């Protein structure tokens, strides 16, 4: 019977655990041209059970900062300075290059970060085109165009751009139902609402969403609050209608 020396086996097993628990490594290489960031501490935080938990941190020195570590699974994080969120990142295996300037925030180098910032770039372009319509209207009127005709033309153009952006956002979320980008971009979209509510776009997204997406902590919490608010709105409308009926019947 072969006997093994436990003193040799235990370190070997611990080594295996160490390798397996650190199979995914992230490395963030960042640069900033924003002078006010120099000397500041930046933090990577993720939302867990409603609380922002710090994952990593780094000081900005001469416009440069770096972080590295192990990650058990792909997670969505936010780069913070003090209590101010600067930009979203996907913490995943590989080298992530972050660039911060007064006009642009970018992250690239890994698949999901590339996807996320391509999405943000396209969405920002569409938003700028929509915002530009008011200035375009003023220029066209100053050039002698009829105000009513210009308004109708730009209204159609605005509706087309909004439709294109909504379609693009929906498609991106749909394409990423099964990874961290889907729920995160869904919550970015919902954050533009004054309060949680079920809009036609949200209902359309949820119609084809898989169970894993619906059970995401942030998504589930939003949907719960949105449905409560919808019930309150319906009840308010019902009471208002009853009051109107009672008044007209007097």
N, C-alpha and C positions, 0 to 999 in steps of 0.2 A: 504494500500500500504506500503510495507516494504521499508524503507530508509536505505541505507548503509552509514557509515561514511567514506568519501573519505580519511581521514587521516590514516585510518587503511588499506584501500585497496591498496593505492599507494606503501607503503613499501612491501606489500605482492607480488605485481606484479613485483617490482624491484628484489625481491628475486627469483622469478620464472625465470626472464631473466638471473640472475646471474647463477642459476643452469643449465639452458639450454645452455648457452654460454660456460660453462666449463664442458661439459659432457665428453670430452676427455682430460685426463691429462697425460703428459709425465714426466718421471723422469729419468735423466741420472746420473748414478754412474760411475765415471771413475777413473782409476788408470794408472800411468805411471812410467816406470822404466828408462825413459830417463831423466837424471839429468839436462840437459839444459832446460827442460820445467819447472822446479821448479821456482815458482815465476812469471811465465808468465801468461798472460791472454789468454784464449781460447774463441773463438766466434763461435756460430752457425749462419751460413749465408745461405740464400736461394736466388735463382736467380729470380728476378721479373722485367719484362720489360727491360731485358738486364743489370740490375744493381744488384750487390750483396747487399742484405739487411740483417742487423744483427737481429736475432730473440732472442738470449740469449747469456750470457757470464758467465765465471767463472774463478777464479784464481786457478792455480795449487799450492797446499800447501802440502809439504811433499809427493809429488807424487799422491795426490788425488784431484779430482775436482767433482763438481756436479751442475746440472741444473735441474729446474723443472718449469712447467707452463702448460697453457692450449693451446690446438690446435684445431681449428675449423674443420680441415680436415687433412687427412694424407698428409704430404709433404716431398719432398726430400730436404735434407740440407747437408751442408759440414762443417766439423769442421775445423776451421782456427786458426792459430797462426799468429797474425799480418796480412800480406797479403798473407801468404802461406797456401794453402789448405792442410790439413793433411789426411782426410779420409771422405768418404761419409757416411751419416746416414739417416735412415728413421725416421722422427719425427711422432710417432703414439702413441696411447693410451697404457700405460704400463711402466714398468721399463726396461730401456736399460742399459746394462752393457758394458762399453767401456774399452778396454785394449790397451795400447800403449807401444811398446818396440822398440828396435833398429832393430829387425828382423820381427816383426809382428804387424799388426793392426787388431783388431777384435771388433765386436759389436754383442751382443746377448741378448736374453730375450724377444723380441717381434717377432711376426710371420714374418714380412717383413724383419727385420734386420737379423734374422736367415737365411732366404732365400738368401738375398744379400751376406752375408759373406760365406755361403756354396758355392755359385756360384764363388765368388772371389777366394776361396781356390782351387776349382777344376780347374779353368782357370789358376791360377798361377802354379799349378802342371803340367799341360800340357805344358805351356810355358817353364818351367824348363827342361822338357823332350826334347823339341825341341832344346833348347840351348845346352843341353848336347851332342847332336849328333856330333858336331865338335870335342869335347874332346874324344868321343867314337871312332871316326875315327882314331885319332892320336894314341890312345892306341892299336887299332887293327893292325895298320900298324907296330907299334913298336914290336908287338908280332909276326910279320912275315907274316901277311895276305897280299894278293895281293891288291894294291891300287885301281885298277879299279873295282875289285869285291866288295871291301869294300864300295867304293863310290856309286855304283849302289844299294847295299843293304840298305845303310843308306839314300839314296835319296828316296827309296820306303818307308822306315820307317818314314822319315820326312813328306812326302806327306800324309801318313796315319794319322799322329798326327795332322797335320794342318787341314785335313778334319774332324777329330774327334772334334777338338776345334771349328771350324766354325759351325759344326752341333750342338754342345752343346750350343754355344752362341745364335744361331738362335732359338733353341728350348726354351731356357730360356726367350728370348724376346717375342716369340710367346705365351708362357704360361702366360706371365705377360703383355700382350697388354693392359688389362683393369685397371691396377694399376700403381703406380708411378715407379715401377721397370723397366717396359718395356721401356719407353722412356729414362730413365736414363742410363740403360745398353746399349741401342742403341747409345746414345751419347758418352758413354765411348769407344765403339767400333769405332765410327767415329773419335774420337779424335786421333786415331793412324794413320790416313791418313795424308799425307802432306798438303792437302787442300780438301775442300768438293768436292766429286765426286761420281757418281753413279757406284758402283761396282756390279758385279753379285750377291754377297751376300746381299747387300742393296736392290737391285731390287727384290730379292727373298723374303726378309722380308716384303717389302712394298706391294707385290702382294696380300698377305692375311691380311694385317693390316686393322683394323677397322677405321672408320672415326675419332673417338675420338683420336686415336693414331696419325694419320696423322696431326690432328689439334693441337697437343701439340705444344706450342710456340717454344721450342728448335728444335723439329723434323721438324716443318714447315719451320723454318729459314734455317736449314741445307739443306733440300730438294730444297729450292728455290735457294740457292747458288750453290748447286751441279749441278742443271739443267742448270744454267747460265754458269758454268764452262764447262759442257759437250758441250754446243753450241759453246763456244769459241774454244774448242779443235777440234771440227768438222770443224769449219771455218778455223782454222790454218792448219789442214790436207788438206782441199780442196785447199787452196792457195798454199801449198807446192806441191801438186799433179799437179796443173796447171802450176806452175813454172817449175816443172820437165818435163812436157809435152812440154812446150814451148822451153826448152833447147834442148830436144832430137829432136825436129822438125827443128832445125836450121841447 
